[in-house]
């Protein structure tokens, strides 16, 4: 059992995207990145010396930041909505 199976992904895309098949919208991608970041953060709290996971976490944070920067340049209202919904802050 994976922490992120296909049903969980479909739920994210349905909730944050335009539909189940909308995997490319920035909102859906930011939601997926945030879920994965939270999972890896919890893993690193108990496994402090797992440096490969730490590197992956830093890369995910950068990807999420890039997606948010894209969204803020295209549509500020969508950016504000996703930040409020996910509880992110800069």
C-alpha positions in Angstrom: 0.0 0.0 0.0 1.6 3.2 -1.2 1.0 6.5 0.5 0.0 8.0 -2.8 -2.1 5.6 -4.9 -4.2 6.3 -8.0 -7.4 6.9 -6.1 -5.7 9.5 -3.9 -4.3 11.2 -7.0 -7.7 11.2 -8.7 -9.2 12.7 -5.6 -6.6 15.5 -5.7 -7.2 16.2 -9.4 -10.9 16.3 -9.0 -10.8 18.6 -6.0 -8.1 21.0 -7.2 -8.2 20.7 -10.9 -11.0 21.0 -13.5 -11.7 17.2 -13.4 -10.2 13.8 -12.8 -8.2 13.9 -16.0 -6.8 17.4 -15.4 -3.4 16.6 -14.2 -1.6 19.6 -15.7 -3.3 22.5 -13.9 -1.0 24.4 -11.6 -3.5 24.1 -8.7 -3.5 20.3 -9.0 0.2 20.1 -9.2 0.7 22.4 -6.2 -1.7 20.3 -4.2 0.2 17.1 -5.1 3.5 18.7 -4.3 2.2 19.9 -0.9 0.9 16.4 0.0 4.2 14.8 -0.9 6.2 17.5 0.9 4.2 16.9 4.1 4.8 13.1 3.8 8.5 13.5 3.3 8.7 16.0 6.1 7.1 13.5 8.5 9.5 10.8 7.3 12.5 13.1 7.9 11.4 13.9 11.4 12.0 10.2 12.4 14.9 9.5 10.0 17.2 12.5 10.4 20.1 11.1 8.4 18.2 10.1 5.3 20.0 12.6 3.0 18.5 11.3 -0.3 15.0 12.0 1.0 16.2 15.4 2.2 17.4 16.2 -1.3 14.2 15.1 -2.8 12.3 17.2 -0.4 14.3 20.3 -1.4 13.6 19.6 -5.0 9.9 19.2 -4.4 9.8 22.5 -2.5 11.5 24.2 -5.5 9.0 22.6 -8.0 6.1 23.9 -5.9 7.6 27.3 -5.7 8.0 27.4 -9.5 4.4 26.3 -10.0 3.2 29.0 -7.6 5.3 31.6 -9.3 3.8 30.7 -12.6 0.3 30.9 -11.2 0.9 34.2 -9.6 2.1 35.6 -12.9 -0.9 34.3 -14.8 -3.8 34.8 -12.4 -3.5 36.3 -9.0 -7.0 35.2 -7.9 -6.3 31.5 -8.6 -3.0 31.9 -6.7 -4.7 33.4 -3.7 -7.4 30.7 -3.7 -5.0 27.8 -3.8 -2.7 29.3 -1.1 -5.7 29.9 1.2 -7.2 26.4 0.5 -3.9 24.6 1.2 -2.8 26.9 4.0 0.5 27.8 2.4 2.3 31.0 3.1 5.3 32.6 1.5 
